Amino acid sequence: MVTKNTRLPFGKHKGKKLKDCPASYLKWVSEHLTDSDFHDWSVAAKEVFEIHKKEDKFTGDLEEAADDFLRKHGVDPNNL
């Protein structure tokens, strides 16, 4: 069973607890993994995303946006 405290075994945030992932990633997982072997992850991500939305915990999105900006301009944020 996948819960908000389950660590991701895949993807960009591998090793993070689901509840600690950025809202943008939770939304992506909930929308794109619905018809796959990761359906349980999709359901759990949607639940955590809704909790984040209610609690207004979108601080992770700012970091994600900054990393995307750097990548678009040829800078690897992991090397900073």
Secondary structure, 3 states (H helix, E strand, C coil): CCCCCCECCCCCCCCCEHHHCCHHHHHHHHHHCCCCCCHHHHHHHHHHHHHHHHHCCCHHHHHHHHHHHHHHCCCCHHHC
